Amino acid sequence: MNRSLLIICRQSPWSSLQAREMLDIALTGGAFDLPLALLFLDDAVLQLLPEQQPSLLQQKDLTANLQALPLFGIEQLYAARRSLTERGLDELSLGLPVQVLDDPELKQLISQYDQVITL
Amino acid sequence: MSTLHILSHSPFSDGRFSSCLPLLGDEDALLLSGDAVYALQPHTAPHQQLNTLTSSIALFALEEDVSARHLPAWPARVKLVDYPDFVALCCHYDRVNTWL
């Protein structure tokens, strides 16, 4: 029985490679059928903005990787409501269908997984 | 089902501390290591935030990091631990969430 894994990402999309590396971890886990979920916390919710143009920064688009998550069996996608609100983001206009959770629900979420990685 | 959260960045220059606190469950624990022990500095906002956490949340700090920084005092509820204690804590809780 595989141990379940919650990946908590806190990184904004374009200032470093960490957001991409976190997605690589998630997609790799998905390819090996690990039961895993992804939580976008703090600046990571900025990854969810639609129609970003990273090519202007000579960077590859993360959107394709994000859209690939369900194809790799990663359907448990969550975002922190407080992080969205702090950054003025509307949960209805995000580029990826995520479940938005309040702090008490986030505590509950973390306690449901065998392992947690925060990056 | 409880989680040991581990912080190692200064609460004054980094958002991990303030992001972590609202996610602490009632049975969870927080271990401060490295620059995160600066949260114990008296008369500061992080120190105040630690004191207002639910009393069921266990607080630990690595003694080596506290002593090295010569912090004058810490809240009574904070237990200073050494590295063997650190390992024991990691085994005691259901999962460890290190805020890398």
Backbone of each chain as ProteinMPNN parsed JSONL, in Angstrom:
{"seq_chain_A": "MNRSLLIICRQSPWSSLQAREMLDIALTGGAFDLPLALLFLDDAVLQLLPEQQPSLLQQKDLTANLQALPLFGIEQLYAARRSLTERGLDELSLGLPVQVLDDPELKQLISQYDQVITL", "coords_chain_A": {"N_chain_A": [[0.857, -1.2, 0.0], [0.707, 2.082, -1.012], [2.033, 4.998, 0.573], [0.252, 7.946, 1.359], [0.621, 11.251, 0.036], [0.993, 14.679, 0.637], [1.649, 17.531, -1.143], [2.824, 20.669, -0.474], [2.906, 23.658, -1.992], [4.629, 26.739, -2.082], [5.639, 28.596, -3.756], [6.06, 31.353, -6.009], [5.375, 31.597, -9.572], [7.467, 32.392, -11.521], [9.877, 33.419, -10.535], [11.817, 31.698, -9.684], [13.15, 28.359, -10.133], [11.744, 26.704, -8.57], [8.941, 26.323, -8.452], [8.404, 24.931, -10.786], [9.935, 22.644, -10.302], [8.614, 21.583, -8.143], [6.211, 20.886, -9.359], [7.185, 18.924, -11.036], [7.874, 16.961, -9.175], [5.319, 16.299, -8.312], [4.128, 15.351, -10.701], [5.774, 13.188, -11.261], [5.276, 11.572, -9.043], [2.585, 11.083, -9.543], [2.802, 9.599, -11.914], [3.775, 7.263, -10.914], [1.623, 6.303, -9.628], [1.26, 7.188, -6.984], [-0.761, 8.005, -4.213], [-1.556, 11.195, -4.191], [-1.785, 14.692, -3.316], [-2.102, 18.179, -4.052], [-1.337, 21.273, -2.69], [-1.828, 24.671, -3.057], [-0.26, 27.294, -1.628], [0.275, 30.465, -0.027], [2.475, 32.454, -2.055], [2.282, 30.617, -4.116], [-0.273, 30.456, -5.092], [-0.328, 32.264, -7.1], [0.501, 30.956, -9.304], [-1.766, 30.059, -10.399], [-3.043, 31.949, -11.881], [-4.748, 32.844, -14.848], [-3.783, 32.879, -18.349], [-1.031, 33.765, -18.389], [2.161, 35.069, -19.483], [4.891, 33.764, -19.781], [6.841, 33.499, -21.714], [7.797, 35.961, -22.343], [9.656, 36.343, -20.445], [11.556, 34.641, -21.133], [10.914, 32.069, -20.284], [9.649, 28.748, -19.869], [6.237, 27.797, -20.212], [4.305, 27.106, -17.364], [1.752, 26.321, -17.377], [0.971, 24.186, -19.007], [2.048, 22.011, -17.637], [0.585, 22.198, -15.299], [-1.987, 21.755, -16.277], [-1.669, 19.156, -16.961], [-1.8, 17.7, -14.676], [-4.296, 16.371, -13.805], [-4.354, 14.396, -15.801], [-2.33, 12.778, -15.012], [-3.402, 11.549, -12.917], [-3.641, 13.147, -10.71], [-5.866, 14.558, -8.996], [-6.65, 15.777, -6.764], [-6.611, 18.835, -5.99], [-5.799, 21.763, -4.32], [-6.341, 25.056, -2.974], [-5.325, 27.743, -0.83], [-7.672, 29.744, 0.742], [-7.133, 32.096, 2.169], [-4.641, 32.859, 1.163], [-5.311, 33.434, -1.484], [-7.105, 35.569, -1.13], [-5.481, 37.481, 0.14], [-3.872, 38.18, -1.97], [-5.564, 39.317, -3.725], [-6.976, 37.703, -5.509], [-9.541, 36.138, -7.416], [-11.408, 33.346, -6.761], [-12.975, 32.264, -8.717], [-11.9, 32.85, -11.129], [-9.644, 31.44, -11.801], [-6.96, 29.659, -13.441], [-7.029, 26.955, -13.229], [-8.956, 24.219, -12.148], [-9.507, 24.229, -8.815], [-9.956, 23.223, -5.412], [-11.013, 25.401, -2.996], [-9.867, 26.185, 0.192], [-10.533, 27.004, 3.63], [-8.663, 28.054, 6.607], [-9.268, 26.21, 8.859], [-10.1, 23.975, 7.371], [-7.786, 23.421, 6.022], [-6.065, 22.559, 8.063], [-7.34, 20.179, 8.653], [-7.023, 18.905, 6.198], [-4.2, 18.505, 6.043], [-3.875, 16.679, 8.086], [-4.84, 14.394, 7.004], [-3.055, 13.065, 5.418], [-0.308, 10.742, 4.931], [2.295, 11.62, 4.587], [3.99, 14.783, 4.289], [5.169, 17.342, 2.189], [6.663, 20.451, 2.153], [7.397, 23.076, 0.054]], "CA_chain_A": [[0.0, 0.0, 0.0], [1.494, 3.308, -1.08], [1.708, 6.028, 1.558], [-0.281, 9.136, 0.688], [1.532, 12.396, 0.112], [0.483, 16.023, 0.352], [2.706, 18.471, -1.506], [2.411, 22.061, -0.265], [3.795, 24.551, -2.747], [4.518, 28.139, -1.633], [6.496, 29.389, -4.639], [5.488, 32.041, -7.161], [5.735, 30.796, -10.756], [8.546, 32.717, -12.472], [11.083, 34.005, -9.955], [12.821, 30.654, -9.49], [12.751, 27.093, -10.757], [11.16, 25.819, -7.564], [7.556, 25.974, -8.763], [8.478, 23.885, -11.805], [10.455, 21.419, -9.682], [7.534, 21.032, -7.322], [5.275, 20.219, -10.264], [7.844, 17.694, -11.495], [7.698, 15.964, -8.105], [3.916, 15.871, -8.329], [3.855, 14.548, -11.901], [6.496, 11.921, -11.103], [4.491, 10.78, -8.09], [1.373, 10.655, -10.241], [3.152, 8.563, -12.887], [3.974, 6.018, -10.157], [0.363, 6.01, -8.941], [1.228, 7.563, -5.567], [-1.932, 8.81, -3.883], [-1.044, 12.483, -3.726], [-2.567, 15.906, -3.503], [-1.283, 19.372, -4.19], [-1.943, 22.458, -2.082], [-1.188, 25.939, -3.416], [-0.3, 28.147, -0.441], [1.078, 31.687, -0.164], [2.659, 32.941, -3.423], [2.014, 29.586, -5.119], [-1.583, 30.663, -5.734], [-0.101, 33.093, -8.293], [0.657, 30.031, -10.431], [-3.093, 29.695, -10.904], [-3.581, 33.024, -12.718], [-4.861, 32.43, -16.256], [-3.21, 33.687, -19.45], [0.272, 34.373, -18.116], [3.019, 35.036, -20.68], [6.278, 33.586, -19.324], [7.797, 33.564, -22.831], [8.389, 37.301, -22.288], [10.765, 36.223, -19.495], [12.338, 33.499, -21.631], [10.65, 30.88, -19.474], [8.619, 27.845, -20.381], [4.957, 27.951, -19.54], [3.943, 26.054, -16.397], [0.327, 25.992, -17.506], [0.816, 22.845, -19.581], [2.313, 21.057, -16.548], [-0.549, 22.239, -14.37], [-3.141, 21.107, -16.916], [-1.396, 17.721, -17.082], [-1.943, 17.025, -13.372], [-5.378, 15.371, -13.782], [-4.009, 13.286, -16.689], [-1.435, 11.897, -14.258], [-4.156, 11.017, -11.781], [-3.604, 14.06, -9.555], [-7.111, 15.318, -9.09], [-6.841, 16.48, -5.489], [-5.91, 20.114, -6.086], [-6.371, 22.677, -3.342], [-5.695, 26.363, -2.786], [-5.696, 28.37, 0.437], [-8.502, 30.934, 0.511], [-6.48, 33.282, 2.721], [-3.583, 33.268, 0.24], [-5.973, 34.049, -2.643], [-7.671, 36.857, -0.718], [-4.374, 38.408, 0.399], [-3.299, 38.603, -3.245], [-6.616, 39.898, -4.552], [-7.384, 36.77, -6.562], [-10.909, 35.627, -7.362], [-11.312, 31.899, -6.962], [-13.747, 31.855, -9.892], [-11.212, 33.18, -12.386], [-8.341, 30.778, -11.809], [-6.703, 28.897, -14.653], [-7.052, 25.519, -12.94], [-10.018, 23.953, -11.173], [-8.978, 23.815, -7.512], [-10.872, 23.357, -4.299], [-10.484, 26.465, -2.135], [-10.095, 25.788, 1.582], [-10.228, 27.912, 4.749], [-7.641, 27.532, 7.524], [-9.647, 24.972, 9.567], [-10.122, 22.868, 6.411], [-6.388, 23.104, 5.697], [-5.569, 21.732, 9.166], [-7.965, 18.874, 8.443], [-6.394, 18.315, 5.005], [-2.848, 18.05, 6.36], [-3.931, 15.515, 8.982], [-5.337, 13.215, 6.286], [-2.015, 12.439, 4.595], [0.765, 10.077, 5.666], [3.504, 12.436, 4.499], [3.797, 16.152, 3.792], [6.368, 18.073, 1.761], [6.406, 21.872, 1.907], [8.501, 23.684, -0.69]], "C_chain_A": [[0.889, 1.245, 0.0], [1.05, 4.298, -0.007], [1.27, 7.3, 0.828], [0.6, 10.352, 0.986], [0.8, 13.687, -0.225], [1.669, 16.921, 0.038], [2.159, 19.894, -1.334], [3.405, 22.955, -0.984], [3.543, 25.99, -2.315], [5.2, 29.096, -2.606], [5.718, 30.087, -5.752], [6.06, 31.406, -8.435], [7.048, 31.131, -11.45], [9.844, 33.208, -11.843], [12.182, 32.966, -9.706], [12.321, 29.387, -10.18], [11.939, 26.222, -9.805], [9.725, 25.405, -7.852], [7.528, 24.821, -9.772], [8.945, 22.561, -11.198], [9.393, 20.746, -8.81], [6.527, 20.295, -8.198], [5.868, 18.92, -10.805], [7.71, 16.586, -10.463], [6.288, 15.395, -8.163], [3.645, 14.942, -9.52], [4.562, 13.197, -11.83], [5.724, 10.999, -10.159], [3.232, 10.233, -8.749], [1.646, 9.515, -11.211], [3.365, 7.217, -12.198], [2.751, 5.668, -9.301], [0.401, 6.262, -7.44], [-0.073, 8.32, -5.311], [-1.474, 10.165, -3.359], [-1.959, 13.635, -4.065], [-1.623, 17.099, -3.489], [-2.042, 20.544, -3.563], [-1.14, 23.686, -2.488], [-1.391, 26.909, -2.25], [0.591, 29.364, -0.684], [1.253, 32.07, -1.643], [2.377, 31.89, -4.496], [0.648, 29.77, -5.784], [-1.442, 31.533, -6.989], [0.155, 32.23, -9.523], [-0.676, 29.799, -11.136], [-3.731, 30.793, -11.754], [-3.636, 32.57, -14.171], [-4.079, 33.369, -17.171], [-1.934, 34.426, -19.08], [1.16, 34.202, -19.35], [4.494, 34.908, -20.318], [7.296, 33.641, -20.466], [8.469, 34.937, -22.873], [9.594, 37.316, -21.356], [11.686, 35.08, -19.895], [12.149, 32.268, -20.757], [9.567, 30.04, -20.135], [7.36, 27.989, -19.542], [4.683, 26.775, -18.595], [2.531, 25.538, -16.624], [0.119, 24.576, -18.026], [1.037, 21.79, -18.497], [1.131, 20.998, -15.579], [-1.759, 21.508, -14.961], [-2.954, 19.602, -16.981], [-1.672, 16.969, -15.784], [-3.081, 15.993, -13.353], [-5.076, 14.163, -14.685], [-3.098, 12.286, -15.998], [-2.113, 11.392, -12.974], [-4.143, 11.92, -10.562], [-4.814, 14.981, -9.647], [-7.419, 16.08, -7.81], [-6.019, 17.765, -5.522], [-6.608, 21.128, -5.184], [-5.633, 24.008, -3.351], [-6.207, 26.962, -1.483], [-6.464, 29.659, 0.173], [-7.811, 32.195, 1.009], [-5.389, 33.792, 1.778], [-4.176, 33.954, -0.99], [-6.456, 35.45, -2.286], [-6.574, 37.904, -0.531], [-3.824, 38.99, -0.907], [-4.346, 39.119, -4.229], [-7.087, 39.002, -5.673], [-8.802, 36.263, -6.314], [-10.868, 34.14, -7.68], [-12.068, 31.43, -8.195], [-13.001, 32.102, -11.197], [-9.823, 32.563, -12.44], [-8.201, 29.903, -13.048], [-6.781, 27.389, -14.465], [-8.172, 25.265, -11.936], [-9.432, 23.43, -9.867], [-10.077, 23.979, -6.474], [-10.267, 24.365, -3.331], [-10.875, 26.183, -0.687], [-9.725, 26.896, 2.565], [-9.203, 27.256, 5.668], [-8.066, 26.253, 8.262], [-9.67, 23.764, 8.636], [-8.703, 22.456, 6.02], [-5.764, 22.242, 6.793], [-6.052, 20.299, 8.985], [-7.281, 18.152, 7.278], [-5.027, 17.722, 5.341], [-2.894, 16.759, 7.184], [-4.4, 14.254, 8.265], [-4.25, 12.462, 5.533], [-0.914, 11.831, 5.445], [2.005, 10.959, 5.706], [3.183, 13.793, 3.903], [5.146, 16.71, 3.354], [5.958, 19.527, 1.541], [7.621, 22.476, 1.221], [8.199, 25.144, -0.978]], "O_chain_A": [[1.714, 1.434, 0.894], [-0.138, 4.425, 0.288], [1.85, 7.675, -0.192], [1.228, 10.453, 2.04], [0.089, 13.779, -1.225], [2.585, 17.059, 0.85], [1.17, 20.273, -1.961], [4.585, 23.005, -0.638], [2.395, 26.418, -2.194], [5.326, 30.285, -2.313], [4.83, 29.495, -6.365], [7.104, 30.755, -8.388], [7.708, 30.213, -11.938], [10.829, 33.397, -12.557], [13.348, 33.324, -9.536], [11.222, 29.351, -10.734], [11.495, 25.135, -10.176], [9.324, 24.283, -7.543], [6.752, 23.875, -9.641], [8.426, 21.495, -11.531], [9.292, 19.521, -8.749], [6.047, 19.22, -7.838], [5.153, 17.939, -11.009], [7.467, 15.429, -10.804], [6.082, 14.184, -8.076], [3.021, 13.891, -9.373], [4.026, 12.184, -12.279], [5.543, 9.813, -10.433], [2.858, 9.078, -8.546], [0.85, 8.584, -11.332], [3.166, 6.163, -12.802], [2.83, 4.855, -8.38], [-0.34, 5.625, -6.691], [-0.451, 9.183, -6.103], [-1.05, 10.273, -2.209], [-2.788, 13.561, -4.972], [-0.503, 17.028, -2.982], [-3.215, 20.778, -3.856], [0.074, 23.74, -2.29], [-2.513, 27.294, -1.925], [1.547, 29.297, -1.457], [0.289, 32.019, -2.406], [2.244, 32.236, -5.67], [0.431, 29.301, -6.901], [-2.33, 31.539, -7.843], [0.041, 32.705, -10.653], [-0.721, 29.402, -12.301], [-4.825, 30.609, -12.288], [-2.68, 31.978, -14.674], [-3.762, 34.501, -16.804], [-1.776, 35.597, -19.426], [0.94, 33.303, -20.162], [5.265, 35.845, -20.526], [8.489, 33.812, -20.215], [9.584, 35.066, -23.378], [10.454, 38.192, -21.459], [12.495, 34.611, -19.094], [13.093, 31.516, -20.515], [8.7, 30.544, -20.85], [7.408, 28.262, -18.343], [4.812, 25.611, -18.974], [2.155, 24.472, -16.138], [-0.769, 23.854, -17.571], [0.312, 20.797, -18.436], [0.732, 19.933, -15.109], [-2.455, 20.76, -14.275], [-3.926, 18.848, -17.049], [-1.768, 15.742, -15.785], [-2.865, 14.856, -12.933], [-5.486, 13.043, -14.381], [-3.085, 11.103, -16.337], [-1.455, 10.876, -12.071], [-4.585, 11.513, -9.488], [-4.78, 16.031, -10.289], [-8.322, 16.915, -7.767], [-4.855, 17.769, -5.122], [-7.82, 21.331, -5.261], [-4.452, 24.077, -3.692], [-7.346, 26.734, -1.077], [-5.981, 30.552, -0.524], [-7.882, 33.241, 0.364], [-5.225, 35.0, 1.608], [-3.621, 34.935, -1.485], [-6.244, 36.4, -3.039], [-6.702, 39.046, -0.972], [-3.371, 40.134, -0.949], [-4.06, 39.33, -5.408], [-7.557, 39.497, -6.697], [-9.206, 35.998, -5.182], [-10.363, 33.726, -8.723], [-11.836, 30.32, -8.676], [-13.415, 31.621, -12.251], [-8.922, 33.119, -13.068], [-9.193, 29.463, -13.628], [-6.62, 26.631, -15.421], [-8.321, 26.018, -10.974], [-8.917, 22.313, -9.819], [-11.004, 24.772, -6.643], [-9.129, 24.198, -2.892], [-12.047, 25.972, -0.374], [-8.752, 27.624, 2.372], [-8.906, 26.068, 5.538], [-7.296, 25.293, 8.291], [-9.31, 22.659, 9.041], [-8.448, 21.289, 5.723], [-5.023, 21.303, 6.5], [-5.293, 19.341, 9.138], [-6.997, 16.956, 7.353], [-4.727, 16.585, 4.975], [-2.066, 15.866, 7.007], [-4.368, 13.166, 8.84], [-4.481, 11.349, 5.06], [-0.613, 12.32, 6.533], [2.686, 11.04, 6.729], [2.243, 13.944, 3.123], [6.144, 16.569, 4.06], [5.002, 19.796, 0.814], [8.737, 22.4, 1.735], [9.01, 25.832, -1.597]]}, "seq_chain_B": "MSTLHILSHSPFSDGRFSSCLPLLGDEDALLLSGDAVYALQPHTAPHQQLNTLTSSIALFALEEDVSARHLPAWPARVKLVDYPDFVALCCHYDRVNTWL", "coords_chain_B": {"N_chain_B": [[-4.538, 12.305, 14.844], [-1.531, 13.741, 14.377], [0.743, 16.438, 13.656], [4.162, 17.274, 13.337], [5.494, 20.352, 12.934], [8.204, 21.937, 11.369], [10.28, 24.706, 11.558], [12.822, 26.783, 10.147], [13.624, 29.261, 9.375], [14.14, 32.81, 9.782], [11.582, 34.586, 11.493], [11.33, 37.239, 10.988], [12.166, 37.975, 8.476], [10.92, 36.444, 6.646], [8.164, 34.615, 5.303], [7.355, 32.13, 6.231], [6.909, 31.526, 8.972], [4.585, 33.074, 9.713], [2.787, 31.954, 7.949], [2.672, 29.343, 8.718], [1.626, 29.22, 11.359], [-1.308, 29.586, 11.362], [-2.034, 27.119, 10.391], [-1.617, 25.208, 12.255], [-2.773, 22.431, 13.903], [-4.84, 21.489, 16.76], [-3.604, 19.385, 18.11], [-1.099, 19.422, 17.171], [2.495, 20.083, 16.853], [5.16, 22.476, 17.154], [8.392, 22.963, 16.063], [11.184, 24.909, 16.546], [14.045, 25.756, 14.794], [17.422, 26.654, 13.859], [17.497, 29.925, 12.392], [14.847, 30.343, 12.988], [14.476, 30.291, 15.697], [14.678, 32.873, 16.548], [12.148, 33.782, 16.854], [11.58, 33.523, 19.488], [12.482, 35.716, 20.749], [12.063, 38.145, 23.208], [9.448, 40.649, 23.573], [8.621, 40.951, 20.905], [6.692, 40.705, 17.842], [6.469, 38.016, 16.743], [7.048, 36.478, 19.051], [4.898, 37.19, 20.662], [2.839, 36.111, 19.09], [3.37, 33.389, 19.354], [2.753, 33.017, 22.023], [0.025, 33.305, 21.992], [-0.973, 31.062, 20.826], [-3.077, 28.162, 20.865], [-3.134, 26.357, 23.923], [-2.792, 23.631, 23.826], [-1.094, 23.081, 21.78], [2.095, 21.938, 21.278], [5.266, 23.406, 21.912], [8.574, 23.566, 20.739], [12.124, 24.157, 20.848], [15.348, 24.121, 19.396], [17.94, 23.665, 21.549], [20.661, 24.139, 21.119], [20.656, 25.99, 18.984], [19.323, 28.108, 20.184], [21.041, 28.752, 22.319], [23.391, 29.37, 20.954], [22.702, 31.731, 19.771], [22.349, 33.304, 21.895], [19.878, 33.995, 23.124], [17.861, 35.815, 25.355], [15.616, 34.97, 26.851], [12.664, 32.867, 26.921], [9.28, 31.875, 26.134], [7.516, 30.222, 28.81], [6.221, 27.925, 28.04], [7.654, 26.854, 26.011], [9.7, 24.178, 25.181], [13.045, 23.349, 25.484], [15.107, 21.456, 23.342], [17.419, 18.776, 22.533], [19.477, 17.24, 19.906], [19.015, 14.359, 19.935], [16.463, 14.397, 21.151], [15.071, 15.749, 19.163], [15.046, 13.85, 17.098], [13.525, 11.905, 18.38], [11.105, 13.273, 18.63], [10.357, 13.521, 15.945], [9.755, 10.885, 15.41], [7.677, 10.467, 17.139], [5.409, 11.966, 16.333], [2.694, 11.768, 13.915], [3.291, 12.643, 11.365], [5.794, 14.634, 9.693], [6.164, 17.974, 8.949], [8.226, 19.81, 7.255], [9.1, 23.079, 6.805], [10.547, 23.881, 4.206]], "CA_chain_B": [[-3.461, 12.365, 13.843], [-0.888, 15.019, 14.653], [1.863, 16.791, 12.782], [5.249, 18.114, 13.849], [5.919, 21.344, 11.942], [9.567, 22.392, 11.651], [10.658, 25.961, 10.901], [14.235, 27.09, 10.339], [13.917, 30.59, 8.821], [13.8, 33.914, 10.675], [10.217, 35.089, 11.322], [11.367, 38.671, 10.663], [12.509, 38.233, 7.066], [10.417, 35.349, 5.838], [6.741, 34.395, 5.571], [7.014, 30.766, 6.671], [6.387, 31.553, 10.339], [3.195, 33.542, 9.768], [1.934, 31.037, 7.19], [2.585, 28.07, 9.426], [0.841, 29.269, 12.601], [-2.746, 29.315, 11.22], [-2.268, 25.739, 9.96], [-1.324, 24.283, 13.355], [-3.934, 21.803, 14.522], [-4.79, 21.517, 18.225], [-2.712, 18.348, 18.632], [0.176, 19.544, 16.465], [3.615, 20.675, 17.58], [6.024, 23.326, 16.351], [9.796, 22.926, 16.487], [11.951, 26.016, 15.981], [15.475, 25.484, 14.692], [18.118, 27.677, 13.087], [17.057, 31.305, 12.618], [13.446, 30.393, 13.467], [14.448, 30.505, 17.158], [14.535, 34.311, 16.826], [10.743, 34.014, 17.232], [11.505, 33.509, 20.957], [12.993, 36.999, 21.245], [10.995, 38.851, 23.93], [8.95, 41.957, 23.098], [8.474, 40.975, 19.441], [5.41, 40.192, 17.36], [6.444, 36.546, 16.69], [6.978, 35.993, 20.425], [3.514, 37.395, 21.063], [2.0, 35.149, 18.362], [3.58, 32.067, 19.956], [2.044, 32.977, 23.297], [-1.428, 33.259, 21.805], [-1.377, 29.766, 20.266], [-3.801, 27.259, 21.764], [-2.161, 25.764, 24.851], [-2.568, 22.209, 23.522], [-0.039, 22.983, 20.765], [3.405, 21.849, 21.938], [6.302, 24.226, 21.283], [9.941, 23.136, 21.021], [13.193, 24.887, 20.163], [16.639, 23.45, 19.53], [18.724, 24.38, 22.553], [21.92, 24.552, 20.504], [20.432, 27.206, 18.199], [18.949, 29.172, 21.122], [22.245, 29.139, 23.06], [24.349, 29.978, 20.025], [22.256, 33.107, 19.482], [22.3, 33.966, 23.189], [18.568, 34.598, 23.371], [17.803, 36.049, 26.795], [14.493, 34.313, 27.517], [11.681, 32.291, 26.006], [8.038, 31.6, 26.863], [7.617, 29.038, 29.672], [5.65, 26.732, 27.397], [8.598, 26.338, 25.008], [10.639, 23.212, 25.748], [14.288, 23.275, 24.725], [15.438, 20.055, 23.059], [18.682, 18.53, 21.834], [19.252, 16.497, 18.656], [18.305, 13.087, 20.172], [15.041, 14.722, 21.362], [14.585, 16.116, 17.834], [14.76, 12.59, 16.398], [12.405, 11.257, 19.076], [9.883, 14.008, 18.277], [9.999, 13.162, 14.57], [9.152, 9.549, 15.453], [6.465, 10.502, 17.962], [4.253, 12.516, 15.621], [2.272, 10.95, 12.768], [3.992, 13.107, 10.166], [6.637, 15.809, 9.904], [6.058, 18.947, 7.861], [9.358, 20.735, 7.306], [8.859, 24.237, 5.922], [11.839, 24.065, 3.54]], "C_chain_B": [[-2.782, 13.728, 13.935], [0.378, 15.187, 13.818], [2.894, 17.599, 13.559], [5.678, 19.049, 12.725], [7.308, 21.867, 12.337], [9.874, 23.649, 10.846], [12.144, 26.216, 11.142], [14.634, 28.448, 9.756], [13.47, 31.673, 9.805], [12.371, 34.4, 10.428], [10.188, 36.553, 10.887], [11.632, 38.954, 9.188], [11.827, 37.26, 6.124], [8.982, 35.031, 6.251], [6.377, 33.029, 6.127], [6.345, 30.753, 8.044], [4.906, 31.945, 10.355], [2.259, 32.67, 8.948], [1.692, 29.744, 7.94], [1.593, 28.127, 10.588], [-0.658, 28.985, 12.398], [-3.047, 27.862, 10.83], [-1.979, 24.723, 11.065], [-2.622, 23.742, 13.946], [-3.752, 21.739, 16.031], [-3.825, 20.493, 18.82], [-1.322, 18.424, 18.0], [1.264, 20.127, 17.369], [4.446, 21.5, 16.604], [7.437, 23.265, 16.923], [10.546, 24.042, 15.773], [13.424, 25.625, 15.958], [16.111, 26.61, 13.881], [17.61, 29.068, 13.42], [15.609, 31.409, 13.097], [13.39, 30.614, 14.975], [14.386, 31.999, 17.509], [13.089, 34.677, 17.166], [10.581, 34.05, 18.747], [11.939, 34.84, 21.565], [11.87, 37.783, 21.934], [10.644, 40.198, 23.278], [8.907, 42.041, 21.58], [7.121, 40.389, 19.062], [5.4, 38.66, 17.279], [6.327, 35.91, 18.076], [5.536, 36.069, 20.934], [2.592, 36.372, 20.407], [2.146, 33.737, 18.933], [2.772, 31.941, 21.239], [0.541, 32.854, 23.133], [-1.895, 31.955, 21.16], [-2.123, 28.957, 21.326], [-2.816, 26.475, 22.625], [-1.893, 24.293, 24.562], [-1.475, 22.018, 22.467], [1.325, 23.009, 21.466], [4.443, 22.663, 21.166], [7.685, 23.75, 21.717], [10.925, 24.053, 20.301], [14.497, 24.129, 20.392], [17.55, 24.277, 20.431], [20.019, 24.938, 21.961], [21.764, 25.876, 19.748], [20.065, 28.386, 19.099], [20.202, 29.683, 21.841], [23.235, 29.865, 22.162], [24.008, 31.441, 19.764], [22.108, 33.933, 20.769], [20.975, 34.695, 23.406], [18.349, 34.673, 24.879], [16.725, 35.239, 27.509], [13.573, 33.716, 26.473], [10.429, 31.98, 26.808], [8.158, 30.274, 27.623], [7.143, 27.775, 28.972], [6.582, 26.134, 26.35], [9.599, 25.406, 25.688], [11.889, 23.167, 24.867], [14.693, 21.814, 24.56], [16.81, 19.957, 22.396], [18.405, 17.658, 20.602], [18.62, 15.118, 18.878], [16.802, 13.312, 20.422], [14.355, 15.02, 20.023], [14.176, 14.844, 17.08], [13.545, 11.907, 17.03], [11.082, 11.939, 18.731], [9.406, 13.627, 16.879], [9.309, 11.794, 14.531], [7.802, 9.581, 16.167], [5.238, 10.964, 17.179], [3.954, 11.702, 14.362], [2.996, 11.348, 11.491], [4.799, 14.346, 10.536], [6.472, 16.721, 8.694], [7.169, 19.98, 8.028], [9.132, 21.849, 6.299], [10.178, 24.629, 5.265], [11.947, 25.435, 2.878]], "O_chain_B": [[-3.386, 14.75, 13.609], [0.983, 14.223, 13.349], [2.55, 18.491, 14.335], [6.167, 18.6, 11.689], [7.548, 22.197, 13.498], [9.748, 23.665, 9.621], [12.666, 25.904, 12.213], [15.82, 28.76, 9.65], [12.527, 31.47, 10.57], [11.983, 34.606, 9.278], [9.147, 37.055, 10.465], [11.353, 40.052, 8.706], [12.12, 37.247, 4.929], [8.628, 35.165, 7.422], [5.218, 32.787, 6.462], [5.348, 30.063, 8.256], [4.076, 31.243, 10.933], [1.058, 32.64, 9.215], [0.635, 29.125, 7.811], [0.811, 27.198, 10.784], [-1.237, 28.224, 13.172], [-4.193, 27.423, 10.928], [-2.083, 23.517, 10.843], [-3.462, 24.502, 14.428], [-2.641, 21.913, 16.532], [-3.288, 20.703, 19.907], [-0.469, 17.578, 18.269], [1.0, 20.594, 18.477], [4.44, 21.259, 15.396], [7.647, 23.488, 18.115], [10.544, 24.113, 14.544], [13.982, 25.213, 16.975], [15.406, 27.425, 13.286], [17.322, 29.37, 14.578], [15.193, 32.469, 13.566], [12.371, 31.076, 15.49], [14.075, 32.35, 18.647], [12.829, 35.754, 17.703], [9.572, 34.544, 19.25], [11.778, 35.058, 22.766], [10.84, 38.057, 21.318], [11.438, 40.787, 22.544], [9.139, 43.114, 21.022], [6.49, 39.677, 19.843], [4.422, 38.044, 17.702], [5.605, 34.93, 18.26], [5.029, 35.133, 21.554], [1.69, 35.831, 21.046], [1.176, 32.98, 18.992], [2.181, 30.897, 21.513], [-0.145, 32.357, 24.026], [-3.095, 31.764, 20.967], [-1.838, 29.054, 22.519], [-1.797, 25.989, 22.134], [-0.877, 23.756, 25.002], [-0.983, 20.904, 22.284], [1.663, 23.971, 22.155], [4.497, 22.62, 19.937], [7.942, 23.556, 22.906], [10.598, 24.649, 19.275], [14.714, 23.562, 21.463], [17.887, 25.422, 20.127], [20.419, 26.062, 22.263], [22.609, 26.765, 19.847], [20.442, 29.524, 18.822], [20.407, 30.891, 21.96], [23.842, 30.856, 22.566], [24.889, 32.276, 19.563], [21.779, 35.118, 20.719], [20.95, 35.856, 23.815], [18.618, 33.711, 25.599], [16.911, 34.859, 28.665], [13.684, 34.02, 25.285], [10.496, 31.836, 28.029], [8.804, 29.334, 27.161], [7.611, 26.679, 29.278], [6.337, 25.034, 25.855], [10.264, 25.792, 26.65], [11.798, 22.971, 23.655], [14.633, 21.031, 25.508], [17.296, 20.909, 21.787], [17.25, 17.37, 20.287], [17.762, 14.723, 18.089], [15.969, 12.526, 19.97], [13.221, 14.606, 19.782], [13.093, 14.777, 16.498], [12.663, 11.404, 16.336], [10.061, 11.273, 18.56], [8.212, 13.434, 16.65], [8.402, 11.568, 13.73], [6.897, 8.815, 15.837], [4.15, 10.413, 17.347], [4.832, 11.036, 13.814], [3.282, 10.507, 10.639], [4.535, 15.012, 11.537], [6.624, 16.285, 7.553], [7.064, 20.902, 8.837], [8.992, 21.605, 5.101], [10.846, 25.571, 5.692], [12.972, 25.749, 2.274]]}, "name": "protein", "num_of_chains": 2, "seq": "MNRSLLIICRQSPWSSLQAREMLDIALTGGAFDLPLALLFLDDAVLQLLPEQQPSLLQQKDLTANLQALPLFGIEQLYAARRSLTERGLDELSLGLPVQVLDDPELKQLISQYDQVITLMSTLHILSHSPFSDGRFSSCLPLLGDEDALLLSGDAVYALQPHTAPHQQLNTLTSSIALFALEEDVSARHLPAWPARVKLVDYPDFVALCCHYDRVNTWL"}
